[in-house]
Each structure stands twice: as structure tokens, then as C-alpha cells.
Amino acid sequence: MLQKDEILFNQLESFREWTLGLLKNITEEQADIVPKGFNNNIRWNLGHIYLDQYLWIKAVTKEPIPIPEGFQEWFGFGTKPTDWKTAPPRLDQLKKLLAEQPKVIRELYGNRLEEEFAPTELGMHTIAQVLVRTIYHEGMHAETIKLMKRFL
């Protein structure tokens, strides 16, 4: 029988694979299209998924997180591609970071999932709770990507 920590990491990895699977046949140019009725593009959604997961871990642990320079400005809450002043990462770079992220999180925090911290504004106080929230968040953005693909 799998331990609950192993189940959580299996879900993190399988949902990430599903998200990355949505990118099959998406070109650099398509990743930058902002369909009518949307504020962002596929590239932004991918970067935001990546950034959000680390920001919530930081929110609970108050520790530094391994995010590349510029990610907050490109993909933070409330940002949008029309405000970008520098070129964001290429699609292949985002895919690589997203593919590696579950393994990095497992390595950095796998033995600390139930460690207690001061609660966030949403009441989360463990890394496990944060990961459940970020998996849900990723699903919302993956569905947005899926919808955007219909407009391409």
C-alpha cells in the first residue's frame, strides 16, 4: 500500500504530465497568442503554474525558493504578456522547468511535507496542504490552456 506522501507526489507528477501533454504540437508563436476574451496566453499560464507552486511553498515555509530571475515579473499574479518588458523564457525552457519541478519539490521538501509552519492567509500550514492547493490551481490553468487551444 502506498504511503499518503507517495500518493501526493504521484498525483503531482501525473497531473504535471497531463499539463505538459496539452502542449503537444503547440509552437512558440501559438504559445504567445492571447485569444479574444483572455488576458494571457499559453506561455503565461505555464510560467504561472510553475511560479505559483513555489510561491505557495515560500508562503508557508518563509524560505528561499528556486525560481529563475524574471519569473515574478512575467508570471506573477496580476501580470500579463502586454506588460512584459523583456523576453520571457522559450517554450522548451518552460516545458523543461515544469517537467523537473515535481522531482525538485520531492528532493527539497519530500521529508518535510507534514512539518508545521505558521498558517498562510488561506489557513494552510504544511507543505502537503500547499501541494494539494497547487495541484488544484494547476488544473484550473490546464483547463484554460485546453480552452485556448480551441482558439488557435
Residue, then its C-alpha position, 0 to 999 in steps of 0.5 A: m500500500l502506498q504511503k499518503d506522501e507517495i500518493l501526493f507526489n504521484q498525483l503531482e507528477s501525473f497531473r504535471e504530465w497531463t499539463l505538459g501533454l496539452l502542449k503537444n504540437i503547440t509552437e512558440e508563436q501559438a504559445d504567445i497568442v492571447p485569444k479574444g476574451f483572455n488576458n494571457n496566453i499559453r506561455w503565461n499560464l505555464g510560467h504561472i503554474y510553475l511560479d505559483q507552486y513555489l510561491w505557495i511553498k515560500a508562503v508557508t515555509k518563509e524560505p528561499i525558493p528556486i525560481p529563475e530571475g524574471f519569473q515574478e515579473w512575467f508570471g506573477f499574479g496580476t501580470k500579463p504578456t502586454d506588460w512584459k518588458t523583456a523576453p520571457p523564457r522559450l517554450d522548451q525552457l518552460k516545458k523543461l522547468l515544469a517537467e523537473q519541478p515535481k522531482v525538485i519539490r520531492e528532493l527539497y521538501g519530500n521529508r518535510l511535507e507534514e512539518e508545521f509552519a505558521p498558517t498562510e492567509l488561506g489557513m494552510h500550514t504544511i507543505a502537503q496542504v500547499l501541494v494539494r492547493t497547487i495541484y488544484h490551481e494547476g488544473m484550473h490553468a490546464e483547463t484554460i490552456k485546453l480552452m485556448k487551444r480551441f482558439l488557435 
